[in-house]
C-alpha cells in the first residue's frame, strides 16, 4: 500500500508542478503582451457600468485565425494591410519613443473626446451626458494584430 501512496504523491506533485508552470507561462505572456482595458459607465440612475481587462495576446490570436477564412473581402483587406504594414511599423516605433502627449481633443457641446499617448499605451476617453467610455491598449498592439493577420 505504501508503494501506491508514493506513486500517487509523485503523480500529484508532478501535476501540481505542471499546473504552476503553465500558470507562470500564461502570466508571463499576459505581462509581455499587455492588456486592453475597456470601461463603460452609463450615467443614468439605472445605468450599467463594467470594466473588462482583456489580454492583448487574445486579440492577436483571434486576428490570426482570420488567415484560415477563405473570403474575397478578407483577402482584399489583407492586401491593403500589407501595403500599410511598413507605415504602421514606423509609426509604432515613433510613438514608443515619444513622450506622453495629447493626439486629439474634441469638445462639441457636452461631448468630449480625448485620444492621447500615455507611457506605452494609447488611451481613448469619450465622455458625454449619457455615457463615459475609457479604452486603453498597448501601442504595439496594432502592429502585432496586423502581423498576426498577415502571417
Secondary structure, 3 states (H helix, E strand, C coil): CHHHHHHHHHHHHHHHHHHHHHHHHHHHHHHHHCEEEEEEEECCCCCCEEEEEEEHHHHHHHHHHHHHCCCHHHHHHHHHHHHHHHHHHHHHHHHHHCCCEEEEEEEECCEEEEEEEECCEEEEEEECCCEEEEEEEECCHHHHHHHHHHC
